[in-house]
Amino acid sequence: MGTIIMIIISAIILGCSVGALVVGLIMWNSNKMGDSKGGYHNFAKNHMNVISKEKIGTFGEL
C-alpha cells in the first residue's frame, strides 16, 4: 500500500516539475519574441490552476 502512495506522490512532484518547465519555456519564448509580459504571466497562472484542479481530482478518486 505504501509503495502506491509513494508512486502517486512522485508522479505529482514530477508533474509539477514538468509543468514548471513548460511554463519556463513559454516565458522564455515570449521574451524572445518580445511579447507583452501579461500574456505569458496569465498563461502561467491558468496553467497552475489547471494543475491544481487535476491534483484535487486525482486525490478525490483515491
PDB file with one MODEL, atoms N, CA, C and O in Angstrom:
MODEL        1
ATOM      1  N   MET A   1       0.840  -1.205   0.000  1.00  0.00           N
ATOM      2  CA  MET A   1       0.000   0.000   0.000  1.00  0.00           C
ATOM      3  C   MET A   1       0.879   1.260   0.000  1.00  0.00           C
ATOM      4  O   MET A   1       0.602   2.226  -0.711  1.00  0.00           O
ATOM      5  N   GLY A   2       1.936   1.226   0.809  1.00  0.00           N
ATOM      6  CA  GLY A   2       2.825   2.388   0.896  1.00  0.00           C
ATOM      7  C   GLY A   2       3.464   2.755  -0.425  1.00  0.00           C
ATOM      8  O   GLY A   2       3.614   3.933  -0.752  1.00  0.00           O
ATOM      9  N   THR A   3       3.846   1.721  -1.194  1.00  0.00           N
ATOM     10  CA  THR A   3       4.523   1.981  -2.476  1.00  0.00           C
ATOM     11  C   THR A   3       3.612   2.725  -3.440  1.00  0.00           C
ATOM     12  O   THR A   3       4.067   3.609  -4.167  1.00  0.00           O
ATOM     13  N   ILE A   4       2.329   2.375  -3.453  1.00  0.00           N
ATOM     14  CA  ILE A   4       1.378   3.029  -4.361  1.00  0.00           C
ATOM     15  C   ILE A   4       1.329   4.523  -4.049  1.00  0.00           C
ATOM     16  O   ILE A   4       1.367   5.356  -4.954  1.00  0.00           O
ATOM     17  N   ILE A   5       1.245   4.852  -2.760  1.00  0.00           N
ATOM     18  CA  ILE A   5       1.191   6.254  -2.343  1.00  0.00           C
ATOM     19  C   ILE A   5       2.474   6.968  -2.763  1.00  0.00           C
ATOM     20  O   ILE A   5       2.431   8.097  -3.252  1.00  0.00           O
ATOM     21  N   MET A   6       3.620   6.303  -2.570  1.00  0.00           N
ATOM     22  CA  MET A   6       4.902   6.897  -2.954  1.00  0.00           C
ATOM     23  C   MET A   6       4.942   7.188  -4.454  1.00  0.00           C
ATOM     24  O   MET A   6       5.416   8.241  -4.880  1.00  0.00           O
ATOM     25  N   ILE A   7       4.437   6.237  -5.251  1.00  0.00           N
ATOM     26  CA  ILE A   7       4.417   6.408  -6.714  1.00  0.00           C
ATOM     27  C   ILE A   7       3.553   7.612  -7.079  1.00  0.00           C
ATOM     28  O   ILE A   7       3.929   8.418  -7.930  1.00  0.00           O
ATOM     29  N   ILE A   8       2.396   7.729  -6.432  1.00  0.00           N
ATOM     30  CA  ILE A   8       1.477   8.838  -6.722  1.00  0.00           C
ATOM     31  C   ILE A   8       2.142  10.167  -6.371  1.00  0.00           C
ATOM     32  O   ILE A   8       2.077  11.124  -7.143  1.00  0.00           O
ATOM     33  N   ILE A   9       2.788  10.220  -5.188  1.00  0.00           N
ATOM     34  CA  ILE A   9       3.454  11.451  -4.757  1.00  0.00           C
ATOM     35  C   ILE A   9       4.563  11.813  -5.744  1.00  0.00           C
ATOM     36  O   ILE A   9       4.707  12.973  -6.132  1.00  0.00           O
ATOM     37  N   SER A  10       5.343  10.813  -6.144  1.00  0.00           N
ATOM     38  CA  SER A  10       6.425  11.054  -7.115  1.00  0.00           C
ATOM     39  C   SER A  10       5.858  11.587  -8.420  1.00  0.00           C
ATOM     40  O   SER A  10       6.415  12.507  -9.019  1.00  0.00           O
ATOM     41  N   ALA A  11       4.745  11.005  -8.859  1.00  0.00           N
ATOM     42  CA  ALA A  11       4.117  11.422 -10.117  1.00  0.00           C
ATOM     43  C   ALA A  11       3.673  12.878 -10.030  1.00  0.00           C
ATOM     44  O   ALA A  11       3.830  13.636 -10.987  1.00  0.00           O
ATOM     45  N   ILE A  12       3.119  13.270  -8.883  1.00  0.00           N
ATOM     46  CA  ILE A  12       2.654  14.653  -8.707  1.00  0.00           C
ATOM     47  C   ILE A  12       3.845  15.602  -8.733  1.00  0.00           C
ATOM     48  O   ILE A  12       3.798  16.645  -9.384  1.00  0.00           O
ATOM     49  N   ILE A  13       4.924  15.237  -8.017  1.00  0.00           N
ATOM     50  CA  ILE A  13       6.128  16.079  -7.985  1.00  0.00           C
ATOM     51  C   ILE A  13       6.687  16.214  -9.399  1.00  0.00           C
ATOM     52  O   ILE A  13       7.043  17.310  -9.832  1.00  0.00           O
ATOM     53  N   LEU A  14       6.760  15.097 -10.109  1.00  0.00           N
ATOM     54  CA  LEU A  14       7.263  15.096 -11.480  1.00  0.00           C
ATOM     55  C   LEU A  14       6.364  15.963 -12.361  1.00  0.00           C
ATOM     56  O   LEU A  14       6.849  16.748 -13.176  1.00  0.00           O
ATOM     57  N   GLY A  15       5.058  15.812 -12.189  1.00  0.00           N
ATOM     58  CA  GLY A  15       4.092  16.594 -12.961  1.00  0.00           C
ATOM     59  C   GLY A  15       4.283  18.087 -12.766  1.00  0.00           C
ATOM     60  O   GLY A  15       4.232  18.858 -13.724  1.00  0.00           O
ATOM     61  N   CYS A  16       4.504  18.493 -11.512  1.00  0.00           N
ATOM     62  CA  CYS A  16       4.720  19.914 -11.218  1.00  0.00           C
ATOM     63  C   CYS A  16       6.011  20.397 -11.862  1.00  0.00           C
ATOM     64  O   CYS A  16       6.071  21.506 -12.392  1.00  0.00           O
ATOM     65  N   SER A  17       7.050  19.555 -11.816  1.00  0.00           N
ATOM     66  CA  SER A  17       8.336  19.929 -12.419  1.00  0.00           C
ATOM     67  C   SER A  17       8.168  20.118 -13.921  1.00  0.00           C
ATOM     68  O   SER A  17       8.670  21.084 -14.494  1.00  0.00           O
ATOM     69  N   VAL A  18       7.462  19.192 -14.548  1.00  0.00           N
ATOM     70  CA  VAL A  18       7.223  19.280 -15.994  1.00  0.00           C
ATOM     71  C   VAL A  18       6.417  20.543 -16.291  1.00  0.00           C
ATOM     72  O   VAL A  18       6.717  21.271 -17.238  1.00  0.00           O
ATOM     73  N   GLY A  19       5.395  20.796 -15.478  1.00  0.00           N
ATOM     74  CA  GLY A  19       4.571  21.994 -15.651  1.00  0.00           C
ATOM     75  C   GLY A  19       5.400  23.261 -15.552  1.00  0.00           C
ATOM     76  O   GLY A  19       5.245  24.181 -16.355  1.00  0.00           O
ATOM     77  N   ALA A  20       6.293  23.302 -14.549  1.00  0.00           N
ATOM     78  CA  ALA A  20       7.160  24.472 -14.356  1.00  0.00           C
ATOM     79  C   ALA A  20       8.086  24.645 -15.554  1.00  0.00           C
ATOM     80  O   ALA A  20       8.339  25.764 -16.000  1.00  0.00           O
ATOM     81  N   LEU A  21       8.588  23.522 -16.067  1.00  0.00           N
ATOM     82  CA  LEU A  21       9.488  23.547 -17.222  1.00  0.00           C
ATOM     83  C   LEU A  21       8.752  24.107 -18.442  1.00  0.00           C
ATOM     84  O   LEU A  21       9.283  24.948 -19.168  1.00  0.00           O
ATOM     85  N   VAL A  22       7.530  23.632 -18.655  1.00  0.00           N
ATOM     86  CA  VAL A  22       6.721  24.093 -19.791  1.00  0.00           C
ATOM     87  C   VAL A  22       6.478  25.593 -19.676  1.00  0.00           C
ATOM     88  O   VAL A  22       6.647  26.335 -20.643  1.00  0.00           O
ATOM     89  N   VAL A  23       6.078  26.032 -18.477  1.00  0.00           N
ATOM     90  CA  VAL A  23       5.820  27.460 -18.262  1.00  0.00           C
ATOM     91  C   VAL A  23       7.098  28.257 -18.492  1.00  0.00           C
ATOM     92  O   VAL A  23       7.073  29.328 -19.099  1.00  0.00           O
ATOM     93  N   GLY A  24       8.226  27.719 -17.995  1.00  0.00           N
ATOM     94  CA  GLY A  24       9.518  28.380 -18.188  1.00  0.00           C
ATOM     95  C   GLY A  24       9.856  28.545 -19.661  1.00  0.00           C
ATOM     96  O   GLY A  24      10.310  29.606 -20.091  1.00  0.00           O
ATOM     97  N   LEU A  25       9.630  27.485 -20.430  1.00  0.00           N
ATOM     98  CA  LEU A  25       9.905  27.536 -21.870  1.00  0.00           C
ATOM     99  C   LEU A  25       9.019  28.567 -22.551  1.00  0.00           C
ATOM    100  O   LEU A  25       9.475  29.320 -23.411  1.00  0.00           O
ATOM    101  N   ILE A  26       7.747  28.596 -22.161  1.00  0.00           N
ATOM    102  CA  ILE A  26       6.805  29.546 -22.771  1.00  0.00           C
ATOM    103  C   ILE A  26       7.233  30.975 -22.446  1.00  0.00           C
ATOM    104  O   ILE A  26       7.196  31.854 -23.308  1.00  0.00           O
ATOM    105  N   MET A  27       7.643  31.203 -21.180  1.00  0.00           N
ATOM    106  CA  MET A  27       8.099  32.539 -20.776  1.00  0.00           C
ATOM    107  C   MET A  27       9.314  32.942 -21.603  1.00  0.00           C
ATOM    108  O   MET A  27       9.402  34.066 -22.096  1.00  0.00           O
ATOM    109  N   TRP A  28      10.258  31.993 -21.747  1.00  0.00           N
ATOM    110  CA  TRP A  28      11.493  32.266 -22.484  1.00  0.00           C
ATOM    111  C   TRP A  28      11.169  32.591 -23.943  1.00  0.00           C
ATOM    112  O   TRP A  28      11.736  33.524 -24.512  1.00  0.00           O
ATOM    113  N   ASN A  29      10.261  31.825 -24.546  1.00  0.00           N
ATOM    114  CA  ASN A  29       9.863  32.072 -25.935  1.00  0.00           C
ATOM    115  C   ASN A  29       9.180  33.424 -26.064  1.00  0.00           C
ATOM    116  O   ASN A  29       9.419  34.153 -27.027  1.00  0.00           O
ATOM    117  N   SER A  30       8.331  33.762 -25.099  1.00  0.00           N
ATOM    118  CA  SER A  30       7.635  35.048 -25.134  1.00  0.00           C
ATOM    119  C   SER A  30       8.637  36.186 -25.066  1.00  0.00           C
ATOM    120  O   SER A  30       8.500  37.183 -25.775  1.00  0.00           O
ATOM    121  N   ASN A  31       9.651  36.038 -24.210  1.00  0.00           N
ATOM    122  CA  ASN A  31      10.677  37.079 -24.084  1.00  0.00           C
ATOM    123  C   ASN A  31      11.431  37.230 -25.395  1.00  0.00           C
ATOM    124  O   ASN A  31      11.712  38.348 -25.828  1.00  0.00           O
ATOM    125  N   LYS A  32      11.759  36.109 -26.027  1.00  0.00           N
ATOM    126  CA  LYS A  32      12.496  36.138 -27.292  1.00  0.00           C
ATOM    127  C   LYS A  32      11.691  36.873 -28.361  1.00  0.00           C
ATOM    128  O   LYS A  32      12.236  37.669 -29.126  1.00  0.00           O
ATOM    129  N   MET A  33      10.407  36.599 -28.404  1.00  0.00           N
ATOM    130  CA  MET A  33       9.560  37.181 -29.437  1.00  0.00           C
ATOM    131  C   MET A  33       9.136  38.600 -29.086  1.00  0.00           C
ATOM    132  O   MET A  33       8.544  39.298 -29.909  1.00  0.00           O
ATOM    133  N   GLY A  34       9.442  39.030 -27.850  1.00  0.00           N
ATOM    134  CA  GLY A  34       9.106  40.389 -27.432  1.00  0.00           C
ATOM    135  C   GLY A  34       7.623  40.574 -27.158  1.00  0.00           C
ATOM    136  O   GLY A  34       7.088  41.664 -27.354  1.00  0.00           O
ATOM    137  N   ASP A  35       6.948  39.508 -26.703  1.00  0.00           N
ATOM    138  CA  ASP A  35       5.527  39.633 -26.357  1.00  0.00           C
ATOM    139  C   ASP A  35       5.375  40.456 -25.084  1.00  0.00           C
ATOM    140  O   ASP A  35       6.337  40.673 -24.347  1.00  0.00           O
ATOM    141  N   SER A  36       4.154  40.906 -24.842  1.00  0.00           N
ATOM    142  CA  SER A  36       3.886  41.640 -23.607  1.00  0.00           C
ATOM    143  C   SER A  36       3.979  40.666 -22.433  1.00  0.00           C
ATOM    144  O   SER A  36       3.632  39.492 -22.565  1.00  0.00           O
ATOM    145  N   LYS A  37       4.446  41.156 -21.290  1.00  0.00           N
ATOM    146  CA  LYS A  37       4.652  40.284 -20.136  1.00  0.00           C
ATOM    147  C   LYS A  37       3.333  39.690 -19.648  1.00  0.00           C
ATOM    148  O   LYS A  37       3.305  38.557 -19.169  1.00  0.00           O
ATOM    149  N   GLY A  38       2.246  40.443 -19.764  1.00  0.00           N
ATOM    150  CA  GLY A  38       0.959  39.978 -19.258  1.00  0.00           C
ATOM    151  C   GLY A  38       0.523  38.665 -19.883  1.00  0.00           C
ATOM    152  O   GLY A  38      -0.073  37.825 -19.211  1.00  0.00           O
ATOM    153  N   GLY A  39       0.815  38.482 -21.166  1.00  0.00           N
ATOM    154  CA  GLY A  39       0.359  37.295 -21.890  1.00  0.00           C
ATOM    155  C   GLY A  39       0.823  36.005 -21.271  1.00  0.00           C
ATOM    156  O   GLY A  39       0.008  35.138 -20.955  1.00  0.00           O
ATOM    157  N   TYR A  40       2.142  35.859 -21.088  1.00  0.00           N
ATOM    158  CA  TYR A  40       2.622  34.583 -20.576  1.00  0.00           C
ATOM    159  C   TYR A  40       2.372  34.461 -19.086  1.00  0.00           C
ATOM    160  O   TYR A  40       2.252  33.348 -18.575  1.00  0.00           O
ATOM    161  N   HIS A  41       2.291  35.585 -18.372  1.00  0.00           N
ATOM    162  CA  HIS A  41       2.010  35.516 -16.932  1.00  0.00           C
ATOM    163  C   HIS A  41       0.616  34.932 -16.710  1.00  0.00           C
ATOM    164  O   HIS A  41       0.430  34.065 -15.857  1.00  0.00           O
ATOM    165  N   ASN A  42      -0.362  35.411 -17.481  1.00  0.00           N
ATOM    166  CA  ASN A  42      -1.723  34.883 -17.371  1.00  0.00           C
ATOM    167  C   ASN A  42      -1.759  33.415 -17.751  1.00  0.00           C
ATOM    168  O   ASN A  42      -2.457  32.622 -17.121  1.00  0.00           O
ATOM    169  N   PHE A  43      -1.002  33.050 -18.790  1.00  0.00           N
ATOM    170  CA  PHE A  43      -0.975  31.649 -19.204  1.00  0.00           C
ATOM    171  C   PHE A  43      -0.432  30.791 -18.077  1.00  0.00           C
ATOM    172  O   PHE A  43      -0.964  29.719 -17.790  1.00  0.00           O
ATOM    173  N   ALA A  44       0.645  31.273 -17.430  1.00  0.00           N
ATOM    174  CA  ALA A  44       1.257  30.520 -16.335  1.00  0.00           C
ATOM    175  C   ALA A  44       0.256  30.350 -15.200  1.00  0.00           C
ATOM    176  O   ALA A  44       0.143  29.268 -14.624  1.00  0.00           O
ATOM    177  N   LYS A  45      -0.473  31.423 -14.878  1.00  0.00           N
ATOM    178  CA  LYS A  45      -1.460  31.349 -13.795  1.00  0.00           C
ATOM    179  C   LYS A  45      -2.538  30.331 -14.138  1.00  0.00           C
ATOM    180  O   LYS A  45      -2.905  29.501 -13.306  1.00  0.00           O
ATOM    181  N   ASN A  46      -3.047  30.397 -15.371  1.00  0.00           N
ATOM    182  CA  ASN A  46      -4.085  29.453 -15.796  1.00  0.00           C
ATOM    183  C   ASN A  46      -3.562  28.029 -15.753  1.00  0.00           C
ATOM    184  O   ASN A  46      -4.272  27.115 -15.334  1.00  0.00           O
ATOM    185  N   HIS A  47      -2.312  27.835 -16.189  1.00  0.00           N
ATOM    186  CA  HIS A  47      -1.693  26.513 -16.212  1.00  0.00           C
ATOM    187  C   HIS A  47      -1.620  25.953 -14.794  1.00  0.00           C
ATOM    188  O   HIS A  47      -1.915  24.778 -14.579  1.00  0.00           O
ATOM    189  N   MET A  48      -1.228  26.783 -13.823  1.00  0.00           N
ATOM    190  CA  MET A  48      -1.126  26.337 -12.437  1.00  0.00           C
ATOM    191  C   MET A  48      -2.508  25.980 -11.900  1.00  0.00           C
ATOM    192  O   MET A  48      -2.652  25.008 -11.159  1.00  0.00           O
ATOM    193  N   ASN A  49      -3.529  26.762 -12.269  1.00  0.00           N
ATOM    194  CA  ASN A  49      -4.889  26.463 -11.824  1.00  0.00           C
ATOM    195  C   ASN A  49      -5.337  25.108 -12.348  1.00  0.00           C
ATOM    196  O   ASN A  49      -5.966  24.337 -11.622  1.00  0.00           O
ATOM    197  N   VAL A  50      -5.019  24.815 -13.598  1.00  0.00           N
ATOM    198  CA  VAL A  50      -5.388  23.529 -14.194  1.00  0.00           C
ATOM    199  C   VAL A  50      -4.704  22.402 -13.442  1.00  0.00           C
ATOM    200  O   VAL A  50      -5.332  21.389 -13.138  1.00  0.00           O
ATOM    201  N   ILE A  51      -3.397  22.571 -13.134  1.00  0.00           N
ATOM    202  CA  ILE A  51      -2.653  21.543 -12.407  1.00  0.00           C
ATOM    203  C   ILE A  51      -3.316  21.292 -11.057  1.00  0.00           C
ATOM    204  O   ILE A  51      -3.487  20.139 -10.659  1.00  0.00           O
ATOM    205  N   SER A  52      -3.693  22.362 -10.343  1.00  0.00           N
ATOM    206  CA  SER A  52      -4.315  22.220  -9.027  1.00  0.00           C
ATOM    207  C   SER A  52      -5.610  21.428  -9.144  1.00  0.00           C
ATOM    208  O   SER A  52      -5.867  20.534  -8.338  1.00  0.00           O
ATOM    209  N   LYS A  53      -6.423  21.751 -10.140  1.00  0.00           N
ATOM    210  CA  LYS A  53      -7.698  21.058 -10.328  1.00  0.00           C
ATOM    211  C   LYS A  53      -7.459  19.583 -10.612  1.00  0.00           C
ATOM    212  O   LYS A  53      -8.168  18.725 -10.085  1.00  0.00           O
ATOM    213  N   GLU A  54      -6.455  19.279 -11.452  1.00  0.00           N
ATOM    214  CA  GLU A  54      -6.147  17.886 -11.777  1.00  0.00           C
ATOM    215  C   GLU A  54      -5.704  17.146 -10.525  1.00  0.00           C
ATOM    216  O   GLU A  54      -6.114  16.008 -10.300  1.00  0.00           O
ATOM    217  N   LYS A  55      -4.860  17.792  -9.699  1.00  0.00           N
ATOM    218  CA  LYS A  55      -4.363  17.161  -8.476  1.00  0.00           C
ATOM    219  C   LYS A  55      -5.521  16.849  -7.545  1.00  0.00           C
ATOM    220  O   LYS A  55      -5.599  15.752  -6.992  1.00  0.00           O
ATOM    221  N   ILE A  56      -6.426  17.816  -7.367  1.00  0.00           N
ATOM    222  CA  ILE A  56      -7.573  17.618  -6.486  1.00  0.00           C
ATOM    223  C   ILE A  56      -8.406  16.457  -7.028  1.00  0.00           C
ATOM    224  O   ILE A  56      -8.910  15.633  -6.265  1.00  0.00           O
ATOM    225  N   GLY A  57      -8.544  16.403  -8.349  1.00  0.00           N
ATOM    226  CA  GLY A  57      -9.289  15.316  -8.989  1.00  0.00           C
ATOM    227  C   GLY A  57      -8.685  13.960  -8.680  1.00  0.00           C
ATOM    228  O   GLY A  57      -9.411  13.022  -8.351  1.00  0.00           O
ATOM    229  N   THR A  58      -7.357  13.838  -8.781  1.00  0.00           N
ATOM    230  CA  THR A  58      -6.713  12.543  -8.540  1.00  0.00           C
ATOM    231  C   THR A  58      -6.877  12.129  -7.094  1.00  0.00           C
ATOM    232  O   THR A  58      -7.130  10.960  -6.803  1.00  0.00           O
ATOM    233  N   PHE A  59      -6.732  13.095  -6.174  1.00  0.00           N
ATOM    234  CA  PHE A  59      -6.886  12.740  -4.763  1.00  0.00           C
ATOM    235  C   PHE A  59      -8.332  12.359  -4.468  1.00  0.00           C
ATOM    236  O   PHE A  59      -8.594  11.500  -3.626  1.00  0.00           O
ATOM    237  N   GLY A  60      -9.272  13.005  -5.166  1.00  0.00           N
ATOM    238  CA  GLY A  60     -10.682  12.688  -4.971  1.00  0.00           C
ATOM    239  C   GLY A  60     -11.004  11.260  -5.374  1.00  0.00           C
ATOM    240  O   GLY A  60     -11.855  10.614  -4.763  1.00  0.00           O
ATOM    241  N   GLU A  61     -10.316  10.757  -6.418  1.00  0.00           N
ATOM    242  CA  GLU A  61     -10.586   9.410  -6.919  1.00  0.00           C
ATOM    243  C   GLU A  61     -10.028   8.330  -6.007  1.00  0.00           C
ATOM    244  O   GLU A  61     -10.521   7.202  -6.026  1.00  0.00           O
ATOM    245  N   LEU A  62      -9.000   8.650  -5.199  1.00  0.00           N
ATOM    246  CA  LEU A  62      -8.324   7.631  -4.380  1.00  0.00           C
ATOM    247  C   LEU A  62      -9.263   6.944  -3.404  1.00  0.00           C
ATOM    248  O   LEU A  62      -8.838   6.067  -2.651  1.00  0.00           O
TER     249      LEU A  62
ENDMDL
END
